[in-house]
Amino acid sequence: MPDAIVHVTRPVLFSFATPIEVQVRGYELDELRDATNAVRDELAGIADLRDVKSSILPGSPEVQIVYNRDALARLNLDIRSVAELVRNKVQGYEATKYNRKDRKIPVRVRLKDIDTATVRELEDLVVNPGQARPVPLSAVAEITLGRGPNEIRRIGQQRVGLVTANLAGSGLGSAAREIDERLAKLNLPAGVTTAVTGQSEEWETSSRSLYLALGLSIFLVYVIMASQFESLMYPMIILITIPLALVGVVWTLLLLNVPVSVLVILGLILLAGIVVNNAIVLVDYAGQLKERGHSTDDALALAGQVRLRPILMTTLTTVLGLVPMALGLGDGAELRTPMAITVIAGLSFSTLLTLVVIPTIYAGVDRIFGGGVPESREVKLLREVRAVTPEQLAPEVEVPQP
């Protein structure tokens, strides 16, 4: 179909705005139109942007009348009266209404065949009817053919021209930065300003709250573990699994060319509560073994052997459950794919490093700070029993004197 215009867009979760929107703000329509077209041409030169459009388009042809106030004053004419007279002759005015049963039909009066009149005929319109000397419209106004604006859009009581675009092959943040750099190089008229809005503005607003939520989740996890372990040091060791997971997430996103988005941050918030499970299982059992009298190295080695299967089972159930979401199976599932990839990458990478890094840090901290877990009564009693020598256990025999 030659007249059909096809737009292929990808739905975006949490937003109905265009990925890239640039507001060009100004007052004069001509300057606003030129500045908006300049911004559109600049954005069209960015390789990662598609469907670059401007809201200011050529309007419909119109006859523009510019009145000469000095000429009107010399002829003792009022600009308002003349303008209303020309409007009534051209557009017409409602003289009366014809009542027909329950209907009222307006009767509009205007010059005959004025809709097909030429510019020359408009110039000959008399603007002072009833006077001795008729004055044509051409004597008090300049009549030209031109085009008016297709729309006058206002945002915040200010005239605005919008330039919109879609993304293809790049992240929202990187595209917004490149747009800011290109807009800074444009020579716009005085009084014309630009602002990058759309999803990029929403991302800047939501990212601050998401980073706060991520920090708050880590703090709450630490508080809960500190109250359970009755220690401030061992929960810090467990929290090391979070940056370990972050390393895996960064490498996976770079490898798969997945941009950082709101869903990726949501995946990181989920990881803050998931990846610590494996370290909790390992550290908690190592602490139990130390309370039974094992040394730190023996307790860590035995804890790694005993807790290996639960750690792998926990990781595999979560990873395999997220595989369909990561593959993007089903309608709309591709929107949640970045979150699933983030959780899978972070959890898998942190599990492998937890079995090696956490015991190493645990042993080092235990040697430096001398444990950190208070000795129970049983451990103290066991140490005292092991310290007793066989000679101390032999009873003293009194030899009778003859």
C-alpha positions as CSV (number, residue, x, y, z in Angstrom):
1,M,0.0,0.0,0.0
2,P,1.8,3.1,-1.2
3,D,0.1,5.5,1.3
4,A,0.6,3.3,4.4
5,I,3.1,4.3,7.1
6,V,4.3,1.5,9.2
7,H,5.9,2.0,12.6
8,V,7.5,-1.0,14.4
9,T,8.1,-0.3,18.1
10,R,9.0,-2.4,21.1
11,P,6.8,-2.0,24.1
12,V,8.6,-0.8,27.2
13,L,7.7,-1.8,30.8
14,F,6.7,0.9,33.3
15,S,6.5,3.7,30.7
16,F,4.4,5.0,27.9
17,A,6.7,7.8,26.8
18,T,8.9,7.7,23.8
19,P,12.5,6.5,24.6
20,I,14.0,9.8,23.5
21,E,12.1,13.1,23.6
22,V,13.8,16.5,23.2
23,Q,11.8,19.6,24.2
24,V,12.7,22.7,22.3
25,R,11.3,25.7,24.2
26,G,10.8,29.1,22.8
27,Y,8.2,31.9,22.2
28,E,8.6,33.0,18.6
29,L,7.0,30.4,16.3
30,D,9.5,31.0,13.5
31,E,12.5,30.6,15.8
32,L,11.0,27.6,17.4
33,R,10.4,26.0,14.1
34,D,13.9,26.5,12.9
35,A,15.4,25.4,16.2
36,T,13.2,22.2,16.3
37,N,14.3,21.3,12.7
38,A,17.9,21.9,13.6
39,V,17.6,19.5,16.6
40,R,15.8,17.0,14.4
41,D,18.6,17.1,11.9
42,E,21.2,16.7,14.6
43,L,19.5,13.7,16.1
44,A,19.1,12.1,12.7
45,G,22.9,11.9,12.5
46,I,23.1,9.6,15.5
47,A,23.5,6.0,14.3
48,D,21.6,4.4,17.2
49,L,18.4,6.5,16.8
50,R,15.5,5.5,14.6
51,D,12.2,7.2,13.6
52,V,13.4,10.7,14.4
53,K,10.4,13.0,14.1
54,S,9.5,16.6,14.8
55,S,6.1,17.8,16.1
56,I,6.4,21.0,14.1
57,L,5.4,20.2,10.5
58,P,4.4,22.5,7.6
59,G,0.9,23.7,8.2
60,S,-2.0,24.3,5.8
61,P,-1.8,27.2,3.3
62,E,-3.5,30.3,4.5
63,V,-3.9,34.0,3.7
64,Q,-2.1,36.1,6.2
65,I,-3.2,39.7,6.8
66,V,-0.8,42.1,8.6
67,Y,-2.4,45.4,9.4
68,N,-0.6,48.7,9.2
69,R,-1.5,50.6,12.4
70,D,-0.2,53.9,11.1
71,A,-2.4,53.7,8.0
72,L,-5.4,52.8,10.1
73,A,-4.7,55.8,12.4
74,R,-4.4,58.2,9.5
75,L,-7.8,57.0,8.2
76,N,-9.3,57.2,11.7
77,L,-10.0,53.5,11.7
78,D,-9.9,51.0,14.6
79,I,-7.9,47.8,14.0
80,R,-10.3,45.7,16.0
81,S,-13.3,46.9,14.1
82,V,-11.6,46.4,10.7
83,A,-10.4,42.9,11.7
84,E,-13.9,41.9,12.9
85,L,-15.4,43.3,9.7
86,V,-12.9,41.3,7.5
87,R,-13.6,38.2,9.5
88,N,-17.3,38.5,9.2
89,K,-17.1,39.0,5.5
90,V,-14.8,36.1,4.9
91,Q,-15.7,33.6,7.6
92,G,-19.2,34.8,8.2
93,Y,-21.2,35.4,11.3
94,E,-24.4,33.9,12.7
95,A,-27.1,36.4,12.0
96,T,-30.1,34.4,13.3
97,K,-31.4,30.9,13.9
98,Y,-34.2,29.2,11.9
99,N,-36.5,27.3,14.2
100,R,-37.9,24.1,12.7
101,K,-39.8,22.1,15.1
102,D,-37.4,21.0,17.8
103,R,-34.3,22.0,15.8
104,K,-32.5,25.3,15.6
105,I,-30.6,25.9,12.4
106,P,-28.0,28.7,12.5
107,V,-28.0,31.1,9.6
108,R,-24.5,32.3,8.7
109,V,-24.1,35.4,6.6
110,R,-20.9,36.1,4.5
111,L,-19.9,37.5,1.1
112,K,-21.0,35.4,-1.9
113,D,-18.3,33.2,-3.4
114,I,-15.8,34.4,-0.8
115,D,-14.4,30.9,-0.4
116,T,-13.1,30.9,-4.0
117,A,-11.9,34.5,-3.9
118,T,-8.4,35.4,-5.0
119,V,-5.9,37.5,-3.1
120,R,-6.6,40.4,-5.5
121,E,-10.3,40.2,-4.6
122,L,-9.5,40.2,-0.9
123,E,-7.4,43.3,-1.3
124,D,-10.4,45.1,-2.8
125,L,-12.6,44.5,0.3
126,V,-14.0,47.7,1.6
127,V,-13.2,48.2,5.3
128,N,-15.2,51.3,5.9
129,P,-18.7,50.6,4.5
130,G,-21.1,53.5,4.6
131,Q,-18.4,56.2,4.3
132,A,-18.1,58.7,1.5
133,R,-14.7,57.5,0.4
134,P,-14.3,53.7,0.4
135,V,-11.0,52.3,1.7
136,P,-9.9,48.9,0.3
137,L,-8.2,46.4,2.6
138,S,-4.9,46.7,0.6
139,A,-4.6,50.4,1.8
140,V,-4.4,49.4,5.5
141,A,-2.9,45.9,5.4
142,E,-0.5,43.6,3.6
143,I,-2.0,40.4,2.3
144,T,0.3,37.5,1.6
145,L,0.1,33.7,1.1
146,G,1.9,31.5,3.6
147,R,1.6,28.5,5.9
148,G,0.6,28.6,9.5
149,P,1.8,26.2,12.2
150,N,0.2,22.7,12.2
151,E,-0.1,23.0,16.0
152,I,1.0,25.2,18.9
153,R,1.9,22.8,21.8
154,R,2.5,24.2,25.3
155,I,4.1,22.5,28.2
156,G,4.2,24.4,31.5
157,Q,2.6,27.5,29.8
158,Q,5.5,27.6,27.3
159,R,5.5,26.9,23.6
160,V,7.4,23.7,22.9
161,G,8.5,21.8,19.8
162,L,9.1,18.0,20.4
163,V,11.7,15.9,18.7
164,T,11.1,12.2,19.3
165,A,13.1,9.1,18.4
166,N,13.4,5.4,19.2
167,L,16.5,3.4,20.3
168,A,18.2,0.7,18.3
169,G,21.3,-1.1,19.6
170,S,22.3,1.1,22.4
171,G,21.5,1.9,26.0
172,L,19.2,4.8,27.1
173,G,21.9,6.4,29.2
174,S,24.6,6.4,26.6
175,A,22.2,7.8,24.0
176,A,21.1,10.6,26.3
177,R,24.7,11.6,27.0
178,E,25.5,11.7,23.2
179,I,22.4,13.8,22.6
180,D,23.4,16.3,25.4
181,E,26.9,16.6,23.8
182,R,25.4,17.3,20.3
183,L,22.8,19.8,21.7
184,A,25.5,21.7,23.5
185,K,27.3,22.4,20.2
186,L,24.1,23.8,18.5
187,N,23.9,27.6,18.0
188,L,20.3,28.2,18.9
189,P,18.6,31.6,18.9
190,A,18.5,33.6,22.1
191,G,15.6,32.5,24.3
192,V,15.4,29.0,22.9
193,T,16.3,26.2,25.2
194,T,16.4,22.4,25.0
195,A,15.7,19.6,27.5
196,V,16.0,15.8,27.1
197,T,12.9,14.2,28.5
198,G,11.0,11.0,27.7
199,Q,12.1,7.7,29.2
200,S,15.6,9.1,29.8
201,E,14.2,11.6,32.2
202,E,12.1,8.9,33.9
203,W,15.2,6.7,34.1
204,E,17.1,9.4,35.9
205,T,14.2,9.8,38.4
206,S,13.6,6.1,39.0
207,S,17.3,5.2,39.1
208,R,17.8,7.3,42.3
209,S,15.0,5.5,44.1
210,L,16.2,2.1,42.8
211,Y,19.7,2.7,44.1
212,L,18.3,3.8,47.4
213,A,16.2,0.6,47.5
214,L,19.3,-1.5,46.7
215,G,21.3,0.1,49.5
216,L,18.4,-0.3,51.9
217,S,18.0,-4.0,51.1
218,I,21.7,-4.6,51.7
219,F,21.5,-2.8,55.1
220,L,18.4,-4.8,56.1
221,V,20.1,-8.0,55.2
222,Y,23.1,-7.0,57.3
223,V,21.0,-6.1,60.3
224,I,19.1,-9.4,60.2
225,M,22.3,-11.4,60.0
226,A,24.0,-9.4,62.7
227,S,21.1,-10.1,65.1
228,Q,21.1,-13.8,64.3
229,F,24.9,-14.4,64.4
230,E,25.3,-12.0,67.4
231,S,28.4,-10.7,65.6
232,L,29.3,-7.7,63.5
233,M,32.2,-9.3,61.6
234,Y,30.7,-12.5,60.1
235,P,27.8,-10.7,58.4
236,M,30.3,-8.5,56.7
237,I,32.0,-11.6,55.3
238,I,28.7,-12.9,54.0
239,L,27.9,-9.6,52.3
240,I,31.1,-10.0,50.2
241,T,29.0,-12.3,48.0
242,I,27.1,-9.3,46.7
243,P,30.1,-7.6,45.0
244,L,31.1,-11.1,43.8
245,A,27.7,-11.4,42.1
246,L,28.0,-7.9,40.7
247,V,31.2,-8.9,38.9
248,G,29.4,-11.8,37.2
249,V,26.5,-9.5,36.2
250,V,28.8,-6.8,34.7
251,W,30.7,-9.4,32.6
252,T,27.4,-11.1,31.4
253,L,25.8,-7.8,30.5
254,L,28.8,-6.7,28.5
255,L,29.1,-10.1,26.8
256,L,25.4,-10.2,25.8
257,N,25.3,-6.4,25.0
258,V,22.4,-5.9,27.4
259,P,22.0,-2.2,28.5
260,V,21.5,-1.3,32.1
261,S,17.8,-0.6,32.7
262,V,15.2,-0.5,35.4
263,L,14.8,-4.3,35.2
264,V,18.5,-4.8,35.6
265,I,18.5,-2.8,38.8
266,L,15.5,-4.8,40.0
267,G,17.5,-7.9,39.4
268,L,20.3,-6.5,41.5
269,I,17.9,-5.8,44.4
270,L,16.7,-9.5,44.1
271,L,20.3,-10.7,44.2
272,A,21.0,-8.7,47.4
273,G,18.7,-11.1,49.2
274,I,19.4,-14.3,47.2
275,V,23.2,-14.6,46.9
276,V,23.7,-14.3,50.7
277,N,21.9,-17.6,51.3
278,N,24.8,-19.8,50.2
279,A,27.3,-17.9,52.3
280,I,24.9,-18.0,55.3
281,V,24.6,-21.8,55.0
282,L,28.4,-22.2,54.8
283,V,29.4,-19.7,57.5
284,D,26.6,-20.9,59.9
285,Y,27.7,-24.5,59.7
286,A,31.4,-23.6,60.1
287,G,30.5,-21.7,63.3
288,Q,28.6,-24.8,64.6
289,L,31.6,-27.0,63.9
290,K,33.9,-24.5,65.7
291,E,31.6,-24.7,68.7
292,R,32.0,-28.5,68.7
293,G,35.7,-28.0,69.1
294,H,37.0,-28.1,65.5
295,S,39.7,-25.7,64.4
296,T,38.9,-23.0,61.9
297,D,40.5,-24.8,58.9
298,D,38.9,-28.1,59.7
299,A,35.6,-26.5,60.3
300,L,35.7,-24.7,56.9
301,A,36.8,-27.8,55.0
302,L,34.1,-29.9,56.6
303,A,31.5,-27.2,56.1
304,G,32.4,-27.0,52.4
305,Q,32.0,-30.8,52.0
306,V,28.7,-31.1,53.9
307,R,27.0,-27.9,52.6
308,L,28.1,-28.3,48.9
309,R,25.0,-30.2,47.9
310,P,22.4,-27.8,49.5
311,I,24.2,-24.8,48.0
312,L,24.2,-26.4,44.5
313,M,20.6,-27.4,44.9
314,T,19.5,-24.0,45.9
315,T,21.3,-22.3,43.1
316,L,20.1,-24.8,40.4
317,T,16.5,-24.5,41.4
318,T,16.6,-20.7,41.1
319,V,18.6,-20.6,37.9
320,L,16.5,-23.3,36.1
321,G,13.3,-21.5,37.2
322,L,14.5,-18.3,35.5
323,V,15.7,-19.9,32.3
324,P,12.4,-19.6,30.5
325,M,12.2,-15.9,31.4
326,A,15.8,-15.4,30.3
327,L,15.1,-17.1,26.9
328,G,12.1,-14.7,26.3
329,L,9.5,-17.4,25.8
330,G,5.9,-16.3,25.5
331,D,4.3,-13.0,24.6
332,G,5.9,-10.0,26.3
333,A,8.5,-12.2,28.1
334,E,11.3,-10.3,26.4
335,L,10.5,-7.3,28.6
336,R,11.6,-9.2,31.7
337,T,14.6,-11.0,30.1
338,P,17.2,-8.5,31.5
339,M,16.0,-9.1,35.0
340,A,16.3,-12.9,34.6
341,I,19.7,-12.7,33.0
342,T,20.9,-10.5,35.9
343,V,19.8,-12.9,38.5
344,I,21.1,-16.0,36.7
345,A,24.5,-14.5,36.0
346,G,25.0,-13.0,39.5
347,L,23.8,-16.1,41.4
348,S,25.9,-18.6,39.3
349,F,29.0,-16.5,39.5
350,S,28.7,-15.8,43.2
351,T,28.1,-19.5,44.0
352,L,31.3,-20.5,42.3
353,L,33.3,-17.8,44.1
354,T,31.5,-18.3,47.5
355,L,33.0,-21.8,47.8
356,V,36.5,-20.4,47.4
357,V,36.5,-16.8,48.5
358,I,34.3,-16.9,51.6
359,P,36.3,-19.6,53.4
360,T,39.5,-17.8,52.6
361,I,38.3,-14.5,54.0
362,Y,36.7,-16.3,57.0
363,A,40.0,-18.0,57.9
364,G,41.9,-14.7,57.6
365,V,39.4,-12.8,59.7
366,D,39.3,-15.5,62.3
367,R,43.1,-15.4,62.6
368,I,43.2,-11.6,62.9
369,F,40.3,-11.1,65.3
370,G,40.5,-14.4,67.1
371,G,37.2,-15.8,66.1
372,G,34.4,-13.4,66.8
373,V,31.9,-16.1,68.0
374,P,31.8,-16.4,71.9
375,E,32.9,-19.7,73.3
376,S,30.1,-21.8,74.7
377,R,30.3,-23.6,78.0
378,E,30.7,-27.0,76.2
379,V,33.7,-25.6,74.2
380,K,35.4,-24.3,77.3
381,L,34.8,-27.6,79.1
382,L,36.2,-29.6,76.1
383,R,39.3,-27.4,76.0
384,E,39.9,-27.9,79.7
385,V,39.5,-31.7,79.3
386,R,42.0,-31.8,76.4
387,A,44.5,-29.8,78.5
388,V,44.5,-32.4,81.3
389,T,47.6,-34.7,81.2
390,P,47.5,-38.4,82.0
391,E,49.6,-37.8,85.1
392,Q,46.9,-35.4,86.3
393,L,44.2,-38.0,85.7
394,A,46.1,-40.7,87.8
395,P,44.9,-40.9,91.4
396,E,47.3,-40.2,94.2
397,V,48.1,-43.4,96.2
398,E,49.1,-43.1,99.8
399,V,51.7,-45.7,100.9
400,P,51.1,-46.7,104.6
401,Q,54.1,-46.3,106.9
402,P,55.2,-49.5,108.6
